[in-house]
Amino acid sequence: MASYSYTSSLHGISSRAGDTRSRLDTLARFLDSAVRVPGTSIRFGADALMNLIPGVGMPTSKGMSAYLIWEARRLGAPTGTLLRMVGNIGVDFVISAVPLVGWIGDVFYRSNLRNMALLRDHLDRVHPGPNIFQR
């Protein structure tokens, strides 16, 4: 007589969502707030630094930001959330396009951290459970 066991794949999905959340959160912090200016509470990341490189920096940094949105779509984020995320990147793009002022604006407008907050809210609703990565 054969014995069959059924294991739920829900745990595997929640585990993958948690792993992806951790990876994307690290990427967002790297892009927006990796370095603190000594003696201040001002933080900036690779996004602001890459935008200093003419012609290459902005497409590279916005491409990395687009990756966050692509992963959010893969994780099942609703269309409204994805559109808000695209809007955040669009605002960041417009700010970054202005020389000098855009570089300063990149330090203060943190689109990737905003997008991670949106994705985190979605994942908390869809994959509830213990989460050590909450703010």
Phi and psi in degrees as a GROMACS rama.xvg file:
@    title "Ramachandran Plot"
@    xaxis  label "Phi"
@    yaxis  label "Psi"
@TYPE xy
-85.4797  143.405  ALA-2
-112.115  129.219  SER-3
-115.374  138.531  TYR-4
-123.941  147.15  SER-5
-114.39  125.773  TYR-6
-116.389  133.983  THR-7
-71.7395  137.139  SER-8
-86.9853  -1.34696  SER-9
-61.6604  -39.591  LEU-10
-62.4777  -40.963  HIS-11
-62.445  -38.9711  GLY-12
-67.8393  -45.1388  ILE-13
-63.4655  -38.1473  SER-14
-65.3258  -44.6199  SER-15
-63.8684  -40.0999  ARG-16
-63.1733  -39.7289  ALA-17
-66.161  -41.9051  GLY-18
-63.3531  -44.4015  ASP-19
-65.381  -41.1082  THR-20
-59.3929  -44.1477  ARG-21
-62.3722  -45.0463  SER-22
-64.2661  -44.3258  ARG-23
-69.8292  -35.8782  LEU-24
-63.2465  -41.3554  ASP-25
-62.6131  -42.804  THR-26
-62.9186  -43.7785  LEU-27
-63.3745  -42.6929  ALA-28
-64.1701  -39.8213  ARG-29
-60.4383  -42.6278  PHE-30
-74.2665  -33.1126  LEU-31
-113.284  -25.1093  ASP-32
-149.946  36.9954  SER-33
-73.1689  -30.8445  ALA-34
-121.958  135.459  VAL-35
-103.352  134.683  ARG-36
-70.5551  122.635  VAL-37
-56.2514  136.25  PRO-38
82.0149  1.05684  GLY-39
-133.118  175.399  THR-40
-101.232  10.6445  SER-41
-78.6972  129.477  ILE-42
-123.565  148.508  ARG-43
-145.105  168.497  PHE-44
-137.21  -164.717  GLY-45
-63.6273  -29.1817  ALA-46
-57.8017  -48.8823  ASP-47
-66.3914  -39.109  ALA-48
-69.1909  -41.9546  LEU-49
-65.2141  -31.7716  MET-50
-69.2194  -10.6681  ASN-51
-76.6692  -16.4059  LEU-52
-90.4665  110.526  ILE-53
-62.9809  135.69  PRO-54
80.9304  -28.5728  GLY-55
-113.014  -36.0647  VAL-56
-62.7919  -48.3605  GLY-57
-65.9266  -47.5039  MET-58
-61.1525  -35.3208  PRO-59
-67.3368  -48.2012  THR-60
-66.8918  -39.0924  SER-61
-72.6602  -28.5364  LYS-62
-65.2846  -40.2191  GLY-63
-66.7835  -35.7672  MET-64
-66.4803  -38.6097  SER-65
-64.6637  -30.7115  ALA-66
-61.2246  -38.7808  TYR-67
-60.0423  -41.0245  LEU-68
-68.3891  -40.5615  ILE-69
-60.2512  -43.8334  TRP-70
-65.6548  -37.8874  GLU-71
-61.6293  -41.1076  ALA-72
-63.2086  -42.6798  ARG-73
-63.1803  -31.8747  ARG-74
-83.3515  1.5473  LEU-75
89.6688  21.3415  GLY-76
-62.0766  139.295  ALA-77
-66.4216  159.071  PRO-78
-56.2121  -41.1018  THR-79
-59.9351  -41.9492  GLY-80
-66.158  -43.4154  THR-81
-61.542  -39.7173  LEU-82
-66.13  -38.6268  LEU-83
-64.1076  -38.7289  ARG-84
-65.1053  -43.1952  MET-85
-62.116  -40.0097  VAL-86
-61.4408  -40.9098  GLY-87
-60.9688  -43.1229  ASN-88
-67.693  -36.6996  ILE-89
-62.7006  -44.1726  GLY-90
-62.5305  -43.2622  VAL-91
-61.315  -39.9737  ASP-92
-62.6721  -45.3861  PHE-93
-63.948  -42.884  VAL-94
-62.1202  -44.3156  ILE-95
-67.8165  -23.9706  SER-96
-71.9745  -17.8513  ALA-97
-89.1674  115.36  VAL-98
-59.5258  148.868  PRO-99
65.2011  -62.7953  LEU-100
-62.3771  -38.5713  VAL-101
-64.2679  -35.6035  GLY-102
-65.356  -40.4064  TRP-103
-69.9774  -40.7442  ILE-104
-61.208  -33.7758  GLY-105
-62.0712  -30.2251  ASP-106
-70.5232  -34.2298  VAL-107
-100.414  -22.8454  PHE-108
-102.941  105.458  TYR-109
-103.32  81.1306  ARG-110
-64.4739  -35.8735  SER-111
-69.91  -38.8986  ASN-112
-68.0789  -35.6727  LEU-113
-63.5382  -43.2034  ARG-114
-65.8967  -36.4568  ASN-115
-66.6951  -34.8982  MET-116
-63.3836  -41.4988  ALA-117
-63.4018  -45.5894  LEU-118
-65.8212  -40.0887  LEU-119
-60.5215  -42.8205  ARG-120
-60.3612  -43.5101  ASP-121
-62.6039  -48.5297  HIS-122
-65.9734  -33.6327  LEU-123
-64.8443  -32.3408  ASP-124
-76.9481  -41.6914  ARG-125
-82.8085  -39.7142  VAL-126
-121.354  67.8864  HIS-127
-68.4449  158.628  PRO-128
146.868  -177.277  GLY-129
-62.9365  131.062  PRO-130
-138.605  114.018  ASN-131
-83.0775  -3.12961  ILE-132
-99.5564  7.24947  PHE-133
-73.1384  153.62  GLN-134
